[in-house]
């Protein structure tokens, strides 16, 4: 680790549950970071279903979750192999893998010492499969200290984008989150609502597609102010940051309840 620079692999599969992003990054001793290469690998339908089913209570959860964690480690290892092959590198060239795992429950708003967040993954299996040290369990320490454990990116944004001006960074993943980087250095970040997760669920329900490629379907619609107002009345939007959310709060059933019996165009 005492090299003038180190190579790391980051693995992420977000709330949208569409697949794995694997990135190869060079990190200097100064903290300066550069992206060298990347691959994206879609989840198999079986793994996606297994992970999605774990988002809600069901039978034999402990067994199913451990099986899914092992399967996710296998999928992560395959993504690492593809990335190394593409970059013409071997495992000995990599200092470590950062692997977040897949969030299956996020209950950060429970009373102190009852709050939790849970990501499934077998990091030990991932290390064995790749031959590379694995860093995991990114969120639990923050919850133990009274935080939300989410979003993860504000610390990275502060390292990469802080300046003498006020900066805001909006990240649109499955969940939308906002990082505020005021010039006084007081960094804050919080989830601000659902993003691709709900849009993917809606087009799957209405059109049978996994996602709205290039926003083609949505671009045919118009803003329905009444529906938007009902959505924005959800208690989450009234909470003062820091705050976080996930599939526990926003899901297809939530969206269907907001639409109700209104006769609206699905693309709206």
C-alpha positions as CSV (number, residue, x, y, z in Angstrom):
1,X,0.0,0.0,0.0
2,X,3.1,2.3,0.2
3,X,3.2,2.7,-3.6
4,X,3.1,6.3,-5.1
5,X,-0.2,5.2,-6.6
6,X,-2.5,2.2,-6.2
7,X,-5.0,0.5,-8.4
8,X,-8.4,-0.4,-7.0
9,X,-11.6,-2.0,-8.3
10,X,-15.0,-0.6,-7.2
11,X,-18.1,-2.8,-7.6
12,X,-21.6,-1.4,-7.3
13,X,-25.1,-2.8,-8.0
14,X,-27.6,-0.2,-7.0
15,X,-31.3,0.0,-6.0
16,X,-32.4,-0.3,-9.7
17,X,-31.2,-3.9,-9.6
18,X,-30.2,-3.8,-13.3
19,X,-26.7,-5.1,-13.0
20,X,-23.1,-4.5,-11.9
21,X,-20.8,-1.6,-12.6
22,X,-17.1,-2.4,-12.2
23,X,-14.6,0.3,-12.4
24,X,-10.8,0.4,-12.3
25,X,-9.4,3.5,-10.6
26,X,-6.0,4.8,-9.9
27,X,-5.7,6.6,-6.5
28,X,-2.6,8.7,-5.8
29,X,-1.2,9.2,-2.3
30,X,-2.7,12.7,-2.5
31,X,-6.1,11.3,-2.9
32,X,-6.4,12.3,-6.6
33,X,-8.4,9.7,-8.4
34,X,-8.7,8.8,-12.1
35,X,-10.9,6.3,-13.9
36,X,-8.9,3.9,-16.0
37,X,-11.5,1.4,-17.2
38,X,-14.9,0.0,-16.6
39,X,-17.4,-2.7,-17.5
40,X,-21.1,-3.1,-16.9
41,X,-22.6,-6.6,-16.5
42,X,-26.4,-7.2,-16.4
43,X,-27.8,-9.4,-13.7
44,X,-29.2,-12.7,-14.8
45,X,-33.0,-12.8,-14.5
46,X,-32.7,-15.4,-11.7
47,X,-30.3,-13.3,-9.6
48,X,-32.3,-10.2,-10.1
49,X,-35.5,-12.0,-9.0
50,X,-33.8,-13.5,-6.0
51,X,-32.5,-10.0,-4.9
52,X,-35.8,-8.3,-5.6
53,X,-37.8,-11.0,-3.7
54,X,-35.6,-10.3,-0.6
55,X,-36.8,-6.6,-0.6
56,X,-40.0,-7.7,1.2
57,X,-40.7,-10.3,3.9
58,X,-41.0,-13.9,2.8
59,X,-40.4,-17.5,3.8
60,X,-37.0,-19.0,4.6
61,X,-35.3,-15.6,4.2
62,X,-32.0,-16.4,5.9
63,X,-31.3,-19.3,3.6
64,X,-32.5,-17.4,0.5
65,X,-30.4,-14.4,1.4
66,X,-27.2,-16.4,1.9
67,X,-27.8,-18.1,-1.4
68,X,-28.3,-14.8,-3.1
69,X,-25.2,-13.3,-1.4
70,X,-23.1,-16.2,-2.7
71,X,-24.6,-15.8,-6.2
72,X,-23.8,-12.1,-6.1
73,X,-20.2,-12.8,-5.1
74,X,-20.0,-15.1,-8.2
75,X,-21.4,-12.4,-10.4
76,X,-19.1,-9.8,-8.9
77,X,-16.1,-12.1,-9.5
78,X,-17.1,-12.5,-13.2
79,X,-17.3,-8.7,-13.6
80,X,-13.8,-8.4,-12.0
81,X,-12.5,-11.0,-14.4
82,X,-13.9,-9.2,-17.4
83,X,-12.5,-5.8,-16.2
84,X,-9.0,-7.3,-15.6
85,X,-9.0,-8.9,-19.0
86,X,-10.1,-5.7,-20.7
87,X,-7.5,-3.7,-18.9
88,X,-4.8,-6.3,-19.5
89,X,-4.1,-6.6,-15.7
90,X,-3.9,-9.5,-13.2
91,X,-5.1,-9.7,-9.6
92,X,-1.7,-9.0,-8.2
93,X,-1.9,-5.5,-9.8
94,X,-4.9,-4.6,-7.7
95,X,-4.6,-3.3,-4.1
96,X,-8.1,-4.1,-3.1
97,X,-11.7,-4.4,-4.2
98,X,-14.4,-2.2,-2.7
99,X,-17.7,-4.1,-2.8
100,X,-20.9,-2.5,-1.4
101,X,-23.2,-5.5,-1.9
102,X,-26.9,-5.3,-2.6
103,X,-29.2,-3.4,-0.2
104,X,-32.2,-5.5,0.7
105,X,-33.5,-3.6,3.7
106,X,-32.9,0.0,4.8
107,X,-34.5,1.0,8.1
108,X,-32.5,4.0,9.2
109,X,-35.5,5.9,10.7
110,X,-36.2,3.4,13.5
111,X,-35.4,4.5,17.0
112,X,-31.7,4.8,18.0
113,X,-30.1,1.3,18.5
114,X,-33.0,-0.3,16.5
115,X,-32.1,1.3,13.1
116,X,-30.3,-0.9,10.6
117,X,-29.4,-1.3,7.0
118,X,-28.5,-4.6,5.4
119,X,-26.6,-5.4,2.2
120,X,-26.2,-9.0,1.1
121,X,-22.9,-10.3,-0.2
122,X,-20.3,-12.9,0.7
123,X,-17.2,-10.8,0.6
124,X,-15.0,-13.7,1.8
125,X,-16.1,-15.7,-1.2
126,X,-15.5,-12.8,-3.5
127,X,-11.9,-12.5,-2.1
128,X,-11.3,-16.3,-2.7
129,X,-12.7,-16.2,-6.2
130,X,-10.7,-13.1,-7.3
131,X,-7.5,-13.5,-5.3
132,X,-7.8,-9.8,-4.3
133,X,-8.5,-8.3,-0.8
134,X,-12.1,-7.1,-0.4
135,X,-13.4,-4.2,1.6
136,X,-17.1,-4.3,2.4
137,X,-19.7,-3.3,4.9
138,X,-19.6,0.4,4.2
139,X,-22.7,1.6,6.0
140,X,-23.1,0.0,9.4
141,X,-20.5,2.1,11.2
142,X,-22.3,5.3,10.2
143,X,-25.6,3.9,11.6
144,X,-23.9,2.9,14.8
145,X,-22.8,6.5,15.2
146,X,-26.4,7.8,14.7
147,X,-26.2,8.5,10.9
148,X,-28.2,7.0,8.1
149,X,-25.5,5.0,6.3
150,X,-26.7,6.6,3.1
151,X,-26.0,8.1,0.7
152,X,-22.4,6.9,0.4
153,X,-21.1,9.3,-2.2
154,X,-20.8,12.7,-0.3
155,X,-17.3,11.9,1.0
156,X,-16.2,11.0,-2.5
157,X,-17.8,14.2,-3.9
158,X,-16.1,16.3,-1.3
159,X,-12.7,14.8,-2.3
160,X,-13.3,15.3,-6.0
161,X,-15.4,18.4,-6.4
162,X,-14.8,20.8,-3.5
163,X,-13.8,24.3,-4.6
164,X,-13.8,27.9,-3.6
165,X,-17.4,28.1,-4.9
166,X,-20.6,26.5,-3.6
167,X,-21.2,23.2,-5.4
168,X,-24.2,20.8,-5.5
169,X,-24.0,17.4,-7.0
170,X,-27.2,15.5,-7.9
171,X,-26.8,11.7,-8.3
172,X,-29.7,10.0,-10.1
173,X,-29.5,6.3,-9.5
174,X,-32.3,4.0,-8.2
175,X,-32.7,6.7,-5.5
176,X,-31.8,10.3,-6.1
177,X,-29.3,11.9,-3.6
178,X,-27.9,15.3,-3.2
179,X,-24.5,16.4,-2.0
180,X,-24.0,20.0,-0.9
181,X,-20.4,21.3,-0.9
182,X,-20.4,24.8,0.4
183,X,-17.2,26.8,0.1
184,X,-16.9,26.8,3.9
185,X,-16.2,23.0,3.8
186,X,-19.3,21.9,5.7
187,X,-20.2,18.9,3.6
188,X,-23.8,17.4,3.8
189,X,-25.6,14.8,1.7
190,X,-28.9,13.1,1.8
191,X,-31.4,11.1,-0.3
192,X,-34.0,13.4,-1.8
193,X,-36.4,10.9,-3.4
194,X,-36.9,8.0,-5.8
195,X,-35.4,8.1,-9.3
196,X,-34.8,5.3,-11.8
197,X,-36.2,2.7,-9.4
198,X,-39.8,3.9,-9.8
199,X,-39.5,4.7,-13.5
200,X,-38.2,1.2,-14.2
201,X,-41.0,-0.4,-12.1
202,X,-43.6,1.6,-13.9
203,X,-42.5,0.9,-17.5
204,X,-42.1,-2.8,-16.6
205,X,-45.7,-2.8,-15.3
206,X,-47.1,-0.8,-18.2
207,X,-44.9,-1.8,-21.2
208,X,-43.1,-4.9,-20.1
209,X,-39.7,-3.3,-20.6
210,X,-36.8,-3.3,-18.0
211,X,-36.2,0.4,-18.5
212,X,-37.1,3.4,-20.7
213,X,-34.2,3.5,-23.1
214,X,-33.2,7.1,-23.7
215,X,-36.4,8.3,-22.0
216,X,-38.3,7.7,-25.2
217,X,-41.6,6.7,-23.6
218,X,-41.5,9.3,-20.9
219,X,-40.7,12.1,-23.4
220,X,-44.2,11.5,-24.9
221,X,-45.9,12.4,-21.6
222,X,-46.7,15.6,-19.8
223,X,-46.4,16.6,-16.1
224,X,-49.6,15.8,-14.3
225,X,-49.6,18.4,-11.6
226,X,-52.3,16.8,-9.5
227,X,-50.4,13.5,-9.4
228,X,-47.2,15.2,-8.7
229,X,-48.7,17.1,-5.8
230,X,-50.0,13.8,-4.3
231,X,-46.6,12.3,-4.6
232,X,-44.8,15.2,-3.0
233,X,-47.2,15.0,0.0
234,X,-45.5,11.8,1.0
235,X,-44.1,12.3,4.6
236,X,-40.5,11.6,3.3
237,X,-40.4,14.9,1.4
238,X,-41.3,16.8,4.6
239,X,-38.4,15.3,6.6
240,X,-35.5,17.6,7.3
241,X,-32.1,16.2,6.2
242,X,-30.2,14.1,6.9
243,X,-32.5,11.5,5.6
244,X,-32.4,8.3,3.5
245,X,-34.8,6.1,1.7
246,X,-35.1,3.0,-0.5
247,X,-37.5,0.3,-1.7
248,X,-38.9,0.1,1.8
249,X,-40.6,3.4,1.2
250,X,-41.0,3.7,-2.6
251,X,-42.1,0.8,-4.8
252,X,-44.6,0.0,-7.5
253,X,-47.5,-0.5,-5.0
254,X,-46.8,3.0,-3.6
255,X,-46.9,4.5,-7.1
256,X,-50.1,2.6,-8.0
257,X,-51.7,4.0,-4.8
258,X,-50.8,7.6,-5.9
259,X,-52.3,7.1,-9.3
260,X,-55.4,5.5,-7.8
261,X,-58.4,5.4,-10.1
262,X,-57.5,8.6,-12.0
263,X,-57.7,8.3,-15.8
264,X,-54.2,9.4,-16.7
265,X,-52.0,8.6,-19.6
266,X,-49.4,6.0,-18.5
267,X,-46.5,7.9,-20.1
268,X,-47.4,10.9,-17.9
